[in-house]
Amino acid sequence: MKSIELIVTIDRPIGYVDHYNNVYPINYGYIPGLIGGDGEEQDAYIISQKKQEPLESFTGNLVAIIHRNDDIEDKWVVALPNEEFSVEEIWEQVSFMEQYFDAVIEIIK
C-alpha cells in the first residue's frame, strides 16, 4: 500500500478515558466512509510531533498499518505530511492500547 492523504474524525481525543480506564495519550478516531475489518469505519491513531493537543479532526498521511494477528481489524497510523516515524517510535505512541494484542507494525512509504 502507498501513503495516501486521509481525513480522520477524532472521537477519542488526547486525555479521553474509555470504559476500561485506558487513558488516550494521543488522538484516536476513524476515517468516515472507509469500512475496516470489523464492519465499522476504519480506526486510526494520530501521531505527530507538532499536533499534540486534543483535536476534533485531522488531515494527514497514512504512515503505518498495525496488523493485529489476534483480532479482526487493523489500525491505521496517520501523521502530518513529511513526518516520518520508525516502528519503535510508533510502538511507543500506541502501546497504551496495542500492548494487549499480538500486533505488527508495517511502515507505509
Secondary structure as UniProt FT lines:
FT   STRAND          5..12
FT   TURN            14..15
FT   TURN            19..20
FT   STRAND          27..35
FT   TURN            37..38
FT   STRAND          41..46
FT   STRAND          57..68
FT   TURN            69..70
FT   STRAND          75..79
FT   TURN            81..82
FT   HELIX           87..98
FT   TURN            99..100
FT   STRAND          103..107
//
